[in-house]
Amino acid sequence: MSKLKGINRRDFLSGMALTGAMFGLTPYEAMAKGLALPGGPLWTYPPERTGMRGDHKGSFEVAHAVAWQGKRYDRPKDVTDRPYDLIIVGGGISGLATAVMAQDKLGSRANILILDNHDDFGGHAKRNEFNVNGQSLIGYGGSQSLEAPGQYSKVSKAFIRRLGIDTEKFYRYFDQSFYTREGLGQGLYLDAEHYGKDMLFADPAQGLSGSIWRWDKPAEKARVEALIAGLPVSDAEKKALHHVLIGRPDWLTGMEASAKVSWLKARSFEACLQERAGLSAKVCGLFRNEVTSYWGVGWDALSGLEAVRLGHPLTVGLGLDPARMPEPYAEDEPYIFHFPDGNASVARLALAKLIPDALPDAKDMDSVVGARAHYDRLDRRENPVRVRLMSTAVDAHNTKDGVEVTYVRGGKAERVVARHAVMASWNHMLPFIMPDMPAAQKDALHYAEKAPLAYINIALRNWKPFADAGVARLYSPKALCASAMLDFPVSMGGYLFSRAPEDPILMHMAHIPTYPGHTMREQYNAGRHIMYEMSFDDYEKGVLAQLSGAFGRHGFDAEKHVAAITVNRWPHGYAYEYNELFDPPGYDRNHGPHVVGRQKVGNIAIANSDSSAAAFVNGAIDAAARAVTDLWG
C-alpha cells in the first residue's frame, strides 16, 4: 500500500515556516528567537495538527536523555519567574485537578505554575480536530470515557460535578440505538498476510452488544457455526472450537467452583484453553488480542479467571457467574459517558476554571465541546495560574524555603521556585529527577511499566463501505490494529454526530504492540521499543492496508475515503494495573509498590493515575486529592 497523497504535510519545516512568516523571519530565525520549538510552531492550534501526535517529536527527547543517558543539566543561576505557591509537573487531568483543588486550600489568587512536556495540555486526554468537506469532526486521542462514574469515590464524583458534568445527560447525548438502527454490528477480519487471503466475517444483526463469538439465540448460533466453518484452520480444529463455543461444555468438569477459580487464576486463559478445552495454539491465536485495548496484552498474559470476569463466550459452560468472581466488574452502567473528544473535555473544563480567559466559551459540559482554546493565553504573567508547555522537568528538590524545579524548554534549562510542588507526571521518571527521594521509594517506582498504545483517528469523507459491510466495530487478530470502530454516536453542545453513510465520520483504531510469551511488564517494555521504531509512514501504510483488506470489497478506497490521519502515539500509555498472573498476591489498588512510591518527599507530593494503580480518570482525580491532602491536610 503506497503512502496516501495529501496527508502528513504539516512536517517540521512547514510548521517553522508558518510561524516565521507571522513575524517576518525564516524558520530557523523563528526557532532561534524562541517563537517556534522543535516539533512545530508554538502558537498553532495543537488539536488540529495531524501526523504523529501523542508523545510527539520534541516531547520526549529530554526525558530520554536524562533517564537513558544520565544527562544532567547545570542549575541556572537566575530564577525564571517570581516565586510560586505551587509548581505542578504534568498538565494532564491529575495535574489540572491538583491545581483546582489547591486553590481551595490556598485561595483563588495563589500563584501556580503547571509544566508539561507536550505542546498541548491534558496529557493522555488528547483532543483531535478535523475539517472534512466543511464539517467539523472532533475525536479523542487518548483517555476515552468516564467509565462507570457511579462507582467513583466521593472525591471524584464531587470533582466532576464541580466541573459542571452531569453524567445523566449522556443518556440523551449518546444514541444507544444508533448501531442497531443502522444495521451495524461487529466484524472479524483475517488479513491476507497472516491467513493467506483477506476474509471479513460480519454480524450486523447483533450490534455491539458483545463478542462476535457470542450467541444466545438460534439465529445467532447459526451465524457462529457459519463463522467457524469458514475459518482457515483444519477440520479437527474447527470441530474442537465448535464443541467448546457451541456445545458449551464444562471443560473443568469434576472441580468445585472454588477449585475452578483457583485453577483459572493461576494460568493464562490461553494455557487453560489448550490444556483443558482442547483448542490448538492456532485457534487460540484467533482470540488472543481481543482484550489488548483494555489490558495492553493478550490472553497469553491474562488469567483464565479474568476471562470469566469479562464474560468470555468460551467460559460459558464453566457455570461460574462473572458477577460473583473475586473483583468483579461493575455491570450496572452502560458505556456511554463519552464526550466527542473523550476526556479531553474534562481537562478543558478544569483549565477553564484555572484560566478562564484561555477557554472563555467553555461555560459548562455542553459549551466546552465547541470551545476553542487560546494557547497564547496559557502562560501570561498576570495569570494566577500559568500553564507552560514544551517544558520538561529535569530536577525537583527541596530547599530550605520550599522547592525548586529545573526544566528544559527549547533546549535551555530554566529554574523556578515555590513553597510546594506536586509531581503529576509519569512516576517512572521521578527517581531520575528527584535527588531527595529515598532509595526504597525509587525502587518501588521502578516496578510499574506503562502499557504502550497508539490511538489512531482516521477522518473519513463517508462511511458507505462500512454500512455496506454492516460493520461498525472490527477485530483483527494479527493486523496492525487489533481493534477499529466507527466513532461513538454522541451529539451535544451543538456538535452533531454523523447522520447518514454519506456524511463524514471518524474511525478510531488502536495499535497495542505485544511480545507474546512474556510477562506483562516485559511485554510493555518490549512493545514500547517497537512503537518508538515506527514512523508515521509505517502507521499510515498499516491502517490503510487493513481498511482496504477488510472493506475493499465493499467499495473502500483509501484515496477516495480518507481525508486525514492522526496517530496519537503513547509509548507510556495506560497506568500499570496489577495482574494476578504475574504480580504477588495482595497487590491491588490499595497495596503494592505504588503505595510506597507515592509518599510525599519533603515539600513535594506525588499524584497521577500511576500512583493510584488505576488507568482511569477517577484514578487521576483521586491521586490529585491525595497529593493536596499530603501537602495541606
Long-range contacts (C-beta under 8 A, 24 or more apart in sequence): 1-541, 1-544, 1-545, 1-548, 1-558, 2-541, 3-537, 3-540, 3-541, 4-540, 4-544, 4-558, 4-559, 4-562, 4-565, 5-559, 7-50, 7-51, 7-540, 7-562, 7-564, 7-565, 8-50, 8-51, 8-536, 8-537, 8-540, 8-565, 10-40, 10-49, 10-50, 10-51, 11-51, 12-38, 12-39, 12-40, 12-57, 15-39, 15-40, 15-41, 15-44, 16-41, 18-44, 19-43, 19-44, 31-410, 34-410, 37-119, 37-390, 37-409, 37-410, 38-410, 39-119, 39-390, 40-119, 42-119, 42-390, 43-375, 43-376, 45-129, 45-372, 45-373, 45-375, 46-119, 46-120, 46-375, 47-120, 47-127, 47-128, 47-129, 47-341, 47-373, 48-129, 48-130, 49-566, 50-130, 50-564, 50-565, 50-566, 51-536, 51-565, 51-566, 51-567, 52-535, 52-536, 52-539, 52-567, 52-569, 53-126, 53-128, 53-141, 53-566, 53-567, 53-568, 53-569, 54-126, 54-141, 54-142, 54-454, 54-455, 54-567, 54-568, 54-569, 54-570, 55-118, 55-569, 55-570, 55-571, 55-572, 56-118, 56-119, 56-569, 58-119, 58-390, 59-117, 59-118, 59-119, 59-390, 59-392, 60-117, 60-571, 62-117, 62-392, 62-394, 62-408, 63-117, 63-392, 63-429, 66-394, 66-429, 66-432, 66-433, 67-429, 67-432, 72-394, 73-394, 73-395, 73-406, 73-408, 73-413, 74-413, 75-395, 75-406, 75-413, 75-415, 76-406, 76-413, 76-414, 76-415, 78-415, 79-415, 79-416, 79-417, 80-414, 80-415, 80-416, 81-113, 81-386, 81-416, 82-111, 83-111, 83-402, 83-417, 83-418, 83-419, 84-111, 84-112, 84-113, 84-416, 84-417, 84-418, 84-419, 85-110, 85-111, 85-112, 85-418, 85-419, 85-420, 86-110, 86-111, 86-112, 86-113, 86-418, 86-419, 86-420, 86-421, 86-422, 87-112, 87-113, 87-114, 87-115, 87-396, 87-403, 87-405, 87-416, 87-418, 87-420, 87-421, 87-422, 88-112, 88-113, 88-114, 88-115, 88-421, 88-422, 88-424, 89-115, 89-393, 89-396, 89-405, 89-407, 89-421, 89-422, 89-423, 89-424, 89-425, 90-114, 90-115, 90-116, 90-123, 90-423, 90-424, 90-425, 90-426, 90-607, 90-608, 91-115, 91-116, 91-118, 91-121, 91-122, 91-123, 91-387, 91-389, 91-424, 92-116, 92-121, 92-122, 92-123, 92-124, 92-125, 92-347, 92-424, 92-608, 92-620, 93-122, 93-123, 93-124, 93-125, 93-143, 93-343, 93-346, 93-347, 93-350, 93-617, 93-620, 93-621, 94-123, 94-424, 94-607, 94-608, 94-609, 94-620, 94-621, 94-623, 94-624, 95-123, 95-422, 95-424, 95-425, 95-607, 95-608, 95-624, 96-121, 96-122, 96-347, 96-350, 96-351, 96-354, 97-159, 97-350, 97-620, 97-621, 97-624, 97-625, 98-422, 98-424, 98-607, 98-624, 98-627, 98-628, 99-350, 99-354, 99-385, 100-159, 100-162, 100-350, 100-353, 100-354, 101-159, 101-624, 101-625, 101-628, 102-422, 102-628, 102-631, 102-632, 103-354, 103-385, 104-628, 105-628, 105-631, 105-632, 106-632, 108-384, 109-384, 110-384, 111-384, 111-385, 112-354, 112-384, 112-385, 112-386, 113-385, 113-386, 113-388, 113-416, 113-418, 114-385, 114-386, 114-387, 114-388, 115-388, 115-391, 115-392, 115-393, 115-405, 115-407, 116-387, 116-388, 116-389, 116-390, 116-391, 117-390, 117-391, 117-392, 117-393, 117-425, 118-389, 118-390, 119-389, 119-390, 120-389, 121-347, 121-351, 121-378, 121-387, 121-389, 122-344, 122-347, 122-348, 123-347, 124-570, 124-573, 125-342, 125-343, 125-344, 125-346, 125-347, 125-617, 126-342, 126-344, 126-455, 126-568, 127-341, 127-342, 127-344, 127-345, 127-348, 128-341, 128-457, 128-566, 128-568, 130-457, 130-459, 130-506, 130-563, 130-564, 130-566, 132-459, 132-460, 132-461, 132-504, 132-563, 132-564, 133-461, 133-504, 133-563, 135-503, 135-504, 136-370, 136-495, 137-459, 137-504, 137-505, 137-506, 138-340, 138-341, 138-369, 138-495, 139-340, 139-341, 139-342, 139-457, 139-487, 139-506, 139-508, 139-566, 140-339, 140-340, 140-341, 140-342, 140-343, 140-344, 140-455, 140-457, 140-508, 141-342, 141-344, 141-455, 141-457, 141-566, 141-568, 142-342, 142-343, 142-344, 142-455, 142-568, 142-570, 142-573, 143-342, 143-343, 143-344, 143-346, 143-617, 144-338, 144-342, 144-343, 145-335, 145-336, 145-337, 145-338, 145-342, 145-343, 145-488, 146-337, 146-338, 146-343, 146-346, 146-617, 147-335, 147-337, 147-616, 147-617, 148-330, 148-333, 149-333, 149-337, 149-618, 150-330, 150-332, 150-333, 151-330, 151-333, 152-618, 152-621, 153-618, 153-622, 155-621, 155-622, 155-625, 156-617, 156-618, 156-621, 156-622, 159-621, 159-625, 160-346, 160-621, 163-346, 163-349, 163-350, 163-353, 163-365, 164-349, 164-363, 164-364, 164-365, 165-346, 165-349, 165-365, 166-365, 167-337, 169-365, 169-492, 170-336, 170-337, 170-338, 170-490, 171-336, 173-490, 173-491, 173-492, 174-334, 174-336, 174-337, 174-338, 174-488, 174-489, 174-490, 175-489, 175-490, 175-491, 175-497, 176-334, 176-336, 178-489, 178-497, 179-207, 179-208, 179-472, 179-489, 180-207, 182-467, 182-472, 182-501, 183-467, 183-470, 184-208, 184-466, 184-467, 184-470, 184-471, 184-472, 184-486, 185-470, 185-471, 185-472, 185-473, 186-211, 186-212, 186-471, 186-472, 186-473, 186-474, 186-475, 187-212, 187-469, 187-470, 187-471, 187-473, 187-474, 187-475, 187-550, 188-212, 188-227, 188-474, 188-475, 188-476, 188-477, 189-474, 189-475, 189-476, 189-479, 189-546, 189-549, 189-550, 190-231, 190-232, 190-476, 190-477, 190-478, 191-476, 191-478, 191-479, 191-545, 191-546, 191-549, 191-550, 192-549, 193-478, 193-479, 194-477, 194-478, 194-479, 195-232, 195-478, 196-232, 198-549, 198-550, 198-552, 199-230, 199-232, 200-469, 200-471, 200-550, 200-551, 200-553, 201-227, 201-230, 202-469, 202-470, 202-471, 203-470, 204-470, 204-471, 208-472, 208-473, 210-311, 210-313, 211-290, 211-312, 211-313, 212-475, 213-245, 213-287, 213-313, 213-314, 214-313, 215-246, 215-313, 221-246, 231-283, 231-286, 233-280, 233-282, 233-283, 237-279, 237-280, 237-282, 237-283, 240-277, 240-278, 240-279, 240-280, 240-283, 241-279, 241-283, 243-278, 244-273, 244-277, 244-278, 244-279, 244-314, 244-317, 245-313, 245-314, 247-317, 248-316, 248-317, 249-317, 250-317, 250-318, 250-319, 251-276, 251-277, 251-278, 251-317, 251-318, 252-276, 252-318, 257-319, 257-320, 260-318, 260-320, 261-305, 261-320, 261-325, 261-326, 263-304, 264-303, 264-304, 264-305, 264-307, 264-308, 265-303, 265-304, 265-305, 265-326, 265-580, 265-581, 266-303, 266-581, 267-303, 267-304, 267-581, 268-299, 268-300, 268-301, 268-302, 268-303, 268-304, 268-581, 269-299, 269-302, 269-303, 269-304, 269-306, 269-307, 269-312, 270-298, 270-299, 270-300, 271-300, 271-304, 272-304, 272-307, 273-299, 273-314, 277-314, 285-477, 285-478, 286-477, 287-314, 287-477, 288-477, 288-516, 289-475, 289-477, 289-478, 289-482, 289-512, 289-514, 290-475, 290-482, 292-482, 292-483, 292-510, 292-512, 292-514, 293-453, 293-482, 293-483, 293-510, 293-512, 295-451, 295-520, 295-577, 295-579, 296-451, 296-452, 296-453, 296-512, 296-514, 296-520, 296-523, 296-524, 296-527, 296-573, 296-574, 297-451, 297-512, 297-514, 297-520, 297-523, 297-524, 298-514, 298-516, 300-516, 300-517, 301-514, 301-516, 301-518, 301-519, 301-520, 301-523, 301-579, 301-581, 301-582, 302-579, 302-581, 303-579, 303-580, 303-581, 305-580, 306-580, 327-588, 338-488, 338-490, 339-365, 339-368, 339-369, 339-490, 339-492, 340-369, 340-487, 340-488, 340-490, 340-492, 340-495, 340-497, 341-369, 343-617, 345-369, 346-617, 348-373, 351-387, 354-385, 354-387, 355-383, 355-385, 355-386, 355-387, 357-383, 358-387, 365-492, 365-493, 366-492, 366-493, 366-494, 367-493, 368-493, 369-492, 369-493, 369-494, 369-495, 370-493, 370-494, 370-495, 393-423, 393-425, 393-433, 394-433, 395-433, 395-435, 396-421, 396-423, 396-433, 396-434, 396-604, 397-434, 397-435, 397-436, 397-604, 398-436, 398-601, 398-602, 398-603, 398-604, 402-603, 403-602, 403-603, 403-604, 419-603, 420-603, 420-604, 420-605, 420-631, 421-603, 421-604, 421-605, 422-604, 422-605, 422-606, 422-607, 422-624, 422-627, 422-628, 422-631, 423-604, 423-605, 423-606, 423-607, 423-608, 424-606, 424-607, 424-608, 424-623, 424-624, 424-627, 425-608, 426-450, 426-572, 426-608, 426-610, 427-594, 427-597, 427-598, 427-606, 427-608, 427-610, 427-611, 428-572, 428-610, 430-597, 430-606, 434-601, 434-604, 436-601, 436-602, 436-604, 437-601, 438-601, 440-596, 441-596, 441-597, 441-599, 441-601, 443-593, 444-593, 444-594, 444-596, 444-597, 445-593, 445-597, 447-576, 447-592, 447-593, 447-594, 447-597, 448-521, 448-575, 448-576, 448-593, 448-594, 448-597, 448-610, 448-613, 449-520, 449-521, 449-524, 449-525, 449-528, 449-576, 450-524, 450-528, 450-571, 450-572, 450-573, 450-574, 450-575, 450-576, 450-610, 451-512, 451-524, 451-527, 451-573, 451-574, 451-576, 451-615, 452-512, 452-513, 452-524, 452-527, 452-528, 452-530, 452-531, 452-570, 452-571, 452-572, 452-573, 453-510, 453-511, 453-512, 453-570, 453-573, 453-574, 454-510, 454-511, 454-512, 454-531, 454-539, 454-567, 454-568, 454-569, 454-570, 455-508, 455-509, 455-510, 455-568, 455-570, 456-481, 456-508, 456-509, 456-510, 456-511, 456-539, 456-543, 456-565, 456-566, 456-567, 456-568, 457-506, 457-507, 457-508, 457-509, 457-565, 457-566, 457-568, 458-506, 458-507, 458-508, 458-509, 458-543, 458-547, 458-562, 458-564, 458-565, 459-504, 459-506, 459-562, 459-563, 459-564, 459-565, 459-566, 460-504, 460-505, 460-506, 460-507, 460-561, 460-562, 460-563, 461-504, 461-560, 461-561, 461-562, 461-563, 462-501, 462-502, 462-503, 462-504, 462-505, 462-561, 463-498, 463-501, 463-503, 463-505, 463-507, 464-501, 464-502, 464-555, 465-551, 465-554, 465-555, 465-556, 465-561, 466-501, 466-551, 466-554, 467-501, 468-554, 468-555, 469-550, 469-551, 469-554, 471-550, 471-551, 474-550, 476-546, 476-550, 479-542, 479-546, 479-549, 480-511, 480-539, 480-542, 480-543, 480-545, 480-546, 481-509, 481-510, 481-511, 481-542, 481-543, 481-546, 482-510, 482-511, 482-512, 483-509, 483-510, 484-508, 484-509, 484-510, 484-546, 484-547, 504-563, 507-547, 509-543, 509-546, 511-539, 511-542, 519-582, 520-579, 520-581, 520-582, 521-576, 521-582, 524-576, 528-571, 528-572, 531-569, 531-571, 532-571, 534-569, 536-567, 539-565, 539-567, 540-565, 540-567, 574-615, 575-608, 575-609, 575-610, 575-612, 575-613, 575-614, 575-615, 575-619, 576-610, 576-613, 576-615, 577-613, 577-614, 577-615, 578-613, 588-613, 589-613, 589-614, 589-619, 598-623, 598-626, 600-630, 600-631, 603-631, 605-630, 605-631
